């Protein structure tokens, strides 16, 4: 029987073509190797620079090494967070609407309140005890031409959540947008450091509070209304030293998707935003001062975000003109690539 070896052997023309391709591969490699040798230091230096991609430069690391007493007053921060978004021009995206924002006295909540007002919405703000911060937020909301209601209390209490919604509806006649944003966060080196009392505080603030506010708000929401929950990159990636906080943020992401499905037929959209490190009172009130100065430097952008860099995303998800076909998403705003 004749051998088949000739049929399986590489044909001369094929061998010649593959050799040419391999030679081309090596030529391209040599060219890149030469480029790498020519500027290794420049490439490394450029990678370490903080990235500025917005209309005005934002503060970079090191940020002030400061530790705040909880719950953290924005008025006491050495570097005040930026929330004004002076380059953001309103266009009546939320005209005639009413928003209720928990944790609206400072940080992301304040920035969202200001832009909602700039877009034509009246705003009710729920806060714990930071009266000076809440008053400043109200001044800025009113300066945008909107009305502002301040509601002091604890979102862990379901009766307070019901009362907050009722007071908002009574003051403004309606409710269109709920932003769940209030949170408790504190680092711990080990799971053994997290007591039952502390775990209960974190869960009841971050998860129960969101659930209770949504449950109270839904009967007043109609077609075109929305709920926006503040999640976290820690709910996407985890965090070794924020075990209880990360757990709640993962739960918030699941709650967002589940509630979106539950309310879909009513025309009520539910979405979440997952911020990365944002310069707010939450963080100097969490970490020792010497650690705070490097806050945010490990993002791809090598710096923390300012609240005004987050708030337009909350406008986008709240505005029917922008996001009427978007529900059940967790939108990462993290300063890094590949957050999902």
N, C-alpha and C positions, 0 to 999 in steps of 0.2 A: 504494500500500500504506500502510495506517495506521501511524503511528509508535508505537513501544513505549515512548517516553520517559515517558509517564504511569505505566506499570506499574513502572518502575524508580525513579522519584522518591520521596523520603521523604514518607510520609504525614504530614499535619498532626498527628494524634494521637501518632504515634511521635516526631515532632520535639519535641513538647511534653513527653513523658515523659522523653526523653533529656536535655532541658534541665533538667528538675527534678532528675534524678540528678546532673548535672554541678554544679548549684547546691549540692546537698547535699554533694558532694565538697569544694567550695571552703569551705563552712561548717565542715566537720570539720577541714579543713586550717587555717583561721584560728584555730580553738579550740586546736589543738595548737601552732601557732606562738606563741600567747599564753602557753601553759604553758611552752614552751621558753625564751621570753624572761624569764619570771618567775623561773626557778631554774636557770640554766645552771651557776653556780658550785657549788651544792649537788649537782647531778648529777655533776659532774666530781670533786668531793671524795669522794663516796660510792664512786665507781668505784675509787679508789685505796686504799681501806681493805682490809686483810687480812680474809679471810672465816673466821669461826669457826663451824663447824656441828656440832661434836662435844660430848660431855658435859663436857669441860673445855677451857679456852682453851689453845692451843698457842703456842709461841714464834713471834714474827714477826720480820721483817727490821727492822734489820740483825742478822744472826747474827754471832757473834764472828769477827773477821778473823784466821783462824788457818790455818797451813799445817803439815800433818803429814808426817813421813817415811813412805814406803810400807813395808809394806802398810797402815799406819794402825791405831793402837790406840785403841779407844774410851775407854780409861782416861785417855788424854792429852787428850781433847777438853775445851775450856773450857766448852762447853755440852753436857752429856751428852744423847745422844738418849733420847727417852722410849720405853720398850718394855714397861712394866709393865701397861698397859691396865687400870687399877684398876676401871673401870666395866664391864669385860667379865666376865660371869658364866658359868662353865663349866657344861655340862649333859651330860657324858659322851658327846659326839658322837664321840670317838675312843677310847672305853674299850676297853682290851685290845689296842690297836694299837701298832705300833712304827714310828717315823719316823727316817729318816736325812737330815740337813740339811747340805749343804755351805755353807761360809761361815757356819756357825751360831754363831760366837763373838761376833759383834757385829752392829749394824745391824738390817736386816730379818731376817736369820737368827736372831738372838737373840730378837727379838720373836716370831717364829713358834715357836721352841722353847718359849718360856714359855707361849704359848696352847695349843700342842699338849699340853703337860704338864697344863695346867689342864683340858683336855678329856679327860684320862685316858690319854694315850699315853706310852710310854717313848721317849726321844730319844737318838740318837747324833749327835754333832756332828763334822764334818770341818772343820779349820781349818789355816792355813799355819804360823804360828809365834807367834801372839799368845796365849801361855799365860795371861797374867793375865786377858785378856778371856774366854777359854774357861772358866777357873775360875769367874769371876763368873757366866757363863751357867749353868754346872752348878749353882751354889748356888741360883739362882733356879728352875731346873727341879726340883731336889730339894725346894725349899720348897713346890712345888705338889703334892708327894707322888709324883712320878714318878722313875724311874731315868734316869741320864744317863751316857753313854759318850763320852769325848773321844778323838778320833783325829787325830793331827797328821801332816800330809803334803801332797803336791802333787797336785792332781787332773789335772795334765797327764800323769802317769804311769799308764798303764793297769793296771800291776801293783798300784799303790797303790789304785786304784779297786776292783779285785777284792778286795783285802785288806780294805778298809773295809767292803764289804758282808759279807764272810765274818765279820769280827769283830763286826759288828752282829748278825747271825743267831746267832752263837755266844753272845753275851752275853744276848740277849733271846728267842731261840728262833724268831724270825720277822722278816719285814720286810713292812710294808704300805704305807708312804708314802716316796717319795723326793722331796726338795726340792732341785733343782739351783739353787744360789744364788751360789756362789763366782764372783768376777769380777775381771778386771784392767781398769782404766780410766785413761787419761792423755790430756790434751788435746794438740792440735798445731795450729798456725796454718796449715800447708800440708801437702799430701800428701808433698812432698819430705822433710819432717821425720820421716816414719815409715820407719824402717829395716827391712830384712828381719828382723833379730833381734827388733825390737819387734813387728812384725806377727805373727811366729811366736808370741811370748809371748802376745799378746792372743787369737789364734785358738785356740791350744792350751789356754789356760785357760778361755775362755768357750764354745767350741764343742766341742773335743775332750773337755774335762772333762765336759760335760753328756752327750755321746754315750757316753763310756766308763763313766760312772756308771750310766746307764740300761741299757747292755748288760750290766753286771755284776749289776744289780738285778733285771731282768726274770725270770730263772729262779726267783727266790724270791717273786715277786709272784703273787697269785691273784685270783680274782674278787672285786671290791669294792676292790681296791688302786688306788693312783693315783700318778702322777708329776706334779709341779708344777714348771715351769721359770720362773725369773725372767727375763723379757724386759725391755723398756724402751720408754718413749715415743720414744727415739731410733731404735728399730727400726721404729716406725710413721711417724715424721715425718722422720727423718734429723737429723744435727747437723753443722754445718760444721766444728766444731773437735774432733769425736769420730769421725773417719772410720773408724778400725779398730774401735772399740768399737761404733758404730752398725751396722757391717757384721755383726759377730757377733750382735748382738741381732736383726737381721732374719733371720739364719740360724736363731736359736733359735726364732723364731716359726714359721718354715717346718718346722723339725724337730718342733716340738710337734704341728702338724697332721698331719704325715706319720706320726709315731709313734702318734698317736691312731688313725689308720686301720689301722695295722699291728697294733695290740694290741686292737682293738675286739672281736674274736671271743672273746678271752680274758677279757673283762669287766674289763679294766684301763683306767682312764680316764687321759688325758694332757691337761693344760691348762697355760696360761701366764698369768702376771700381768705386765702392763707398767706398772711404776711411773713416775711423773713424778719430779721432784726430791724426794729423801727425805734427811733430815738423818742421815747415817751417816759413819763414818770414810772411806769411799770418796771423798767430795767434798773435804774439806780436804786429803786426800792427792793430789788431782788438780790443784787450782787454786792460784794465788798468793793470799796472805792477803787482799789488797785486793779481789780478785774474789769471795772466799768470802762476804763480808758481805752481798752481794746475791743469794746463791743462792736460787732459787725465787721471786723477786719477780715474774718475768714470767709466772707461771701466772695463770689467771683468779682464783684464790683469793689471789694476791699474797703467797704465803709457801710455804716448803717443807713437805712432810709430815713427820710424825714416824713412826718405825717402827711404833708401836702403832696408827696409822691404816691400815696395810697388812695387818698380821697377821691380822685377822678374815677377810679375803678368802682367805687360805691355808687357814684352817680350813674355810670354806665349800666350797672346791673339793676338799678332802681328805675331808670327811665324807660317807660314803655316804647318810646320812639327809638331807643337804642337796642333793647334786649328783650323784645316781646317774644322771641323764639328761643330764649335761653332759660333753662331751668334745671336744677339738680347738679350744677357744676361746682367744683371747688377750684377757684381761680388763684394760682400761685403768683404772688408779687414778692419775690424773694431776693432779687439782686444776684441770682445765680442761674446757671444753665441746668436744665434737666431736673427741675424740682418735682416733677410728677413721676 
